């Protein structure tokens, strides 16, 4: 079971990506190394400039944050993902019993 939960099969692992997030993924890079994108990038100072980085890891590793690659597969129809049922008609009589509106009283002078 743990063997199938390697980083290389995780939804958050990007094969061939480098630790610096400003660099594009090299498709010719070694497919056994990549970055984990589970957590947001960390900002470090390199040569006096802020750079966002993510950890570079080997695909054979694993962690407790593993999710299947189908984790981000949502239905194409938004109605299936977020159903919007018709709201029920309000019970106006119940509201009037709970919050009565008494007749106005005369103002004392």
BADREN-584575 format. One record per residue: residue in three letters; x, y, z of N, C-alpha, C, O in turn. Coordinates in steps of 0.05 Angstrom, whole numbers, padded with zeros to 5 digits, always signed. Example, Ala and Ser with C-alpha at 12.3 -4.5 7.8 and 13.67 -1.06 7.14 Angstrom:
2
ALA+00264-00114+00156+00246-00090+00156+00264-00066+00156+00285-00066+00169 SER+00257-00045+00142+00273-00021+00143+00258+00001+00157+00268+00023+00161 
END
This chain:
109
UNK+00016-00024+00000+00000+00000+00000+00017+00025+00000+00012+00044-00015 UNK+00038+00025+00017+00056+00049+00018+00071+00051-00008+00078+00074-00017 UNK+00078+00029-00021+00093+00030-00046+00078+00046-00067+00090+00059-00083 UNK+00051+00044-00067+00036+00058-00087+00033+00088-00081+00023+00103-00097 UNK+00040+00096-00056+00038+00124-00048+00064+00139-00050+00071+00154-00032 UNK+00079+00134-00071+00104+00148-00075+00098+00176-00086+00077+00182-00096 UNK+00118+00194-00082+00115+00221-00092+00109+00222-00122+00095+00239-00131 UNK+00121+00203-00137+00117+00204-00166+00088+00198-00174+00080+00203-00197 UNK+00071+00187-00155+00043+00182-00162+00025+00202-00147+00000+00198-00147 UNK+00036+00223-00136+00020+00242-00120+00010+00265-00138+00024+00272-00158 UNK-00013+00276-00132-00024+00298-00147-00008+00324-00144-00010+00341-00162 UNK+00007+00327-00123+00022+00351-00118+00051+00351-00127+00065+00370-00124 UNK+00060+00328-00139+00087+00326-00148+00090+00333-00177+00074+00324-00193 UNK+00109+00350-00184+00114+00359-00211+00141+00349-00220+00161+00359-00212 UNK+00140+00329-00238+00165+00317-00248+00181+00337-00264+00169+00352-00281 UNK+00207+00338-00260+00224+00356-00275+00224+00385-00267+00240+00400-00277 UNK+00208+00392-00248+00207+00420-00239+00230+00425-00220+00239+00408-00205 UNK+00241+00450-00221+00263+00457-00203+00252+00471-00179+00228+00477-00177 UNK+00269+00475-00159+00260+00487-00134+00251+00516-00137+00234+00525-00123 UNK+00264+00531-00155+00256+00558-00159+00231+00559-00177+00231+00549-00199 UNK+00210+00571-00166+00184+00571-00181+00183+00589-00205+00164+00588-00220 UNK+00203+00606-00209+00203+00624-00232+00213+00609-00257+00210+00620-00279 UNK+00226+00586-00254+00236+00571-00276+00215+00552-00287+00202+00539-00271 UNK+00212+00549-00313+00192+00530-00324+00202+00502-00320+00226+00496-00316 UNK+00183+00483-00322+00190+00455-00320+00205+00446-00345+00196+00451-00367 UNK+00227+00433-00341+00243+00423-00363+00233+00395-00370+00237+00376-00354 UNK+00221+00392-00393+00210+00366-00401+00232+00345-00406+00226+00321-00405 UNK+00256+00354-00412+00278+00335-00417+00293+00328-00391+00312+00313-00391 UNK+00284+00339-00368+00298+00334-00343+00292+00305-00334+00274+00292-00343 UNK+00308+00297-00314+00305+00270-00303+00277+00268-00290+00270+00284-00273 UNK+00262+00249-00299+00234+00246-00289+00233+00236-00261+00211+00235-00250 UNK+00255+00228-00249+00254+00218-00222+00257+00240-00201+00254+00235-00177 UNK+00263+00265-00209+00265+00287-00191+00243+00307-00198+00236+00310-00221 UNK+00234+00322-00179+00213+00342-00183+00209+00357-00158+00224+00355-00139 UNK+00187+00373-00157+00181+00389-00133+00154+00381-00122+00136+00371-00136 UNK+00151+00385-00096+00126+00380-00082+00111+00407-00080+00122+00426-00069 UNK+00087+00408-00090+00072+00433-00090+00048+00431-00070+00029+00446-00073 UNK+00051+00414-00050+00029+00412-00030+00027+00438-00014+00005+00449-00010 UNK+00050+00448-00004+00050+00473+00011+00057+00496-00007+00070+00492-00028 UNK+00049+00521-00001+00057+00544-00017+00087+00547-00017+00101+00538+00001 UNK+00098+00560-00038+00127+00564-00039+00137+00581-00015+00122+00598-00005 UNK+00161+00576-00007+00174+00592+00013+00190+00613-00001+00200+00610-00023 UNK+00193+00636+00013+00208+00658+00001+00235+00659+00016+00236+00661+00040 UNK+00257+00658+00000+00284+00660+00011+00298+00683-00004+00291+00690-00026 UNK+00319+00693+00009+00334+00715-00004+00359+00703-00017+00375+00690-00005 UNK+00361+00707-00044+00384+00697-00059+00396+00722-00073+00383+00735-00089 UNK+00421+00727-00067+00436+00750-00079+00420+00776-00074+00420+00794-00091 UNK+00408+00778-00050+00394+00803-00043+00367+00805-00054+00353+00826-00049 UNK+00357+00786-00069+00330+00787-00081+00313+00764-00069+00323+00742-00065 UNK+00287+00770-00065+00269+00748-00056+00263+00729-00078+00257+00737-00101 UNK+00265+00703-00072+00259+00682-00092+00241+00662-00079+00245+00654-00056 UNK+00220+00653-00093+00202+00633-00082+00212+00605-00090+00219+00601-00113 UNK+00213+00587-00071+00224+00560-00076+00206+00539-00064+00191+00544-00045 UNK+00208+00516-00075+00194+00492-00065+00214+00469-00063+00234+00470-00078 UNK+00209+00450-00046+00229+00429-00043+00232+00411-00068+00212+00403-00080 UNK+00257+00405-00075+00263+00386-00096+00266+00359-00084+00282+00355-00065 UNK+00251+00339-00094+00251+00313-00082+00253+00291-00103+00248+00296-00127 UNK+00259+00267-00095+00260+00244-00113+00233+00232-00113+00218+00232-00093 UNK+00225+00221-00136+00199+00209-00139+00194+00184-00123+00170+00176-00120 UNK+00215+00171-00113+00211+00147-00097+00204+00152-00068+00198+00133-00053 UNK+00205+00177-00060+00199+00183-00032+00169+00184-00028+00154+00182-00047 UNK+00161+00186-00002+00132+00188+00004+00128+00204+00030+00147+00206+00045 UNK+00104+00214+00034+00097+00228+00058+00068+00224+00065+00054+00210+00050 UNK+00059+00236+00086+00031+00233+00095+00012+00252+00080-00012+00250+00084 UNK+00022+00269+00064+00005+00288+00049-00002+00278+00022-00014+00292+00006 UNK+00004+00253+00016-00001+00241-00011-00030+00242-00018-00048+00236-00001 UNK-00036+00249-00043-00063+00248-00054-00062+00236-00081-00042+00239-00095 UNK-00082+00221-00089-00082+00209-00116-00081+00230-00138-00090+00252-00134 UNK-00071+00222-00161-00069+00242-00183-00097+00250-00193-00099+00271-00206 UNK-00117+00235-00186-00144+00243-00194-00157+00262-00174-00180+00268-00175 UNK-00141+00271-00154-00151+00289-00133-00163+00314-00144-00183+00324-00133 UNK-00153+00325-00166-00163+00350-00178-00183+00345-00200-00191+00365-00213 UNK-00191+00321-00205-00211+00315-00226-00238+00322-00216-00250+00307-00201 UNK-00249+00345-00225-00276+00353-00217-00295+00348-00240-00286+00347-00263 UNK-00321+00345-00235-00340+00342-00257-00339+00367-00275-00334+00389-00266 UNK-00344+00363-00301-00345+00385-00319-00368+00403-00314-00366+00427-00319 UNK-00390+00392-00305-00414+00408-00300-00413+00419-00271-00412+00404-00252 UNK-00412+00445-00269-00411+00458-00242-00435+00451-00225-00433+00452-00200 UNK-00458+00445-00237-00482+00438-00222-00478+00412-00206-00490+00409-00185 UNK-00462+00394-00216-00457+00369-00202-00439+00374-00178-00441+00361-00157 UNK-00420+00393-00181-00401+00399-00159-00414+00416-00137-00411+00410-00114 UNK-00429+00436-00145-00442+00454-00126-00472+00454-00132-00481+00473-00146 UNK-00487+00435-00122-00516+00435-00128-00530+00459-00116-00523+00467-00093 UNK-00548+00471-00131-00562+00495-00121-00592+00488-00120-00607+00493-00139 UNK-00600+00475-00098-00629+00468-00096-00646+00493-00093-00637+00513-00083 UNK-00671+00490-00102-00690+00512-00098-00696+00515-00069-00703+00495-00055 UNK-00694+00539-00058-00699+00542-00030-00729+00539-00024-00746+00545-00041 UNK-00736+00528+00000-00764+00525+00006-00778+00552+00010-00765+00572+00017 UNK-00804+00552+00006-00820+00576+00011-00819+00582+00041-00823+00564+00057 UNK-00816+00608+00049-00815+00614+00077-00843+00611+00090-00863+00616+00077 UNK-00844+00602+00115-00869+00600+00130-00874+00626+00143-00865+00631+00166 UNK-00889+00644+00129-00893+00671+00139-00909+00671+00165-00904+00688+00183 UNK-00928+00653+00169-00944+00653+00193-00927+00646+00217-00930+00657+00239 UNK-00908+00627+00214-00890+00620+00235-00872+00644+00243-00867+00649+00266 UNK-00863+00658+00223-00846+00682+00228-00862+00703+00243-00852+00716+00262 UNK-00887+00707+00236-00904+00726+00250-00909+00718+00279-00912+00735+00296 UNK-00912+00692+00283-00916+00683+00311-00891+00687+00328-00892+00695+00351 UNK-00867+00682+00316-00842+00685+00330-00835+00714+00335-00823+00721+00356 UNK-00841+00731+00315-00834+00759+00317-00859+00776+00312-00862+00788+00291 UNK-00876+00778+00332-00901+00793+00328-00894+00823+00325-00875+00834+00337 UNK-00911+00836+00310-00908+00864+00305-00932+00878+00319-00953+00881+00306 UNK-00929+00886+00344-00952+00898+00358-00959+00925+00347-00943+00938+00334 UNK-00984+00933+00351-00992+00959+00341-00976+00981+00355-00968+00977+00378 UNK-00972+01003+00342-00956+01025+00355-00971+01036+00380-00995+01038+00380 UNK-00955+01044+00400-00967+01056+00424-00965+01087+00421-00948+01097+00407 UNK-00982+01100+00436-00981+01130+00434-00955+01139+00448-00946+01127+00468 UNK-00944+01160+00439-00920+01171+00450-00927+01189+00474-00944+01207+00472 UNK-00915+01183+00497-00920+01200+00521-00904+01226+00519-00880+01226+00511 UNK-00918+01247+00526-00904+01273+00524-00894+01283+00550-00882+01304+00552 
END
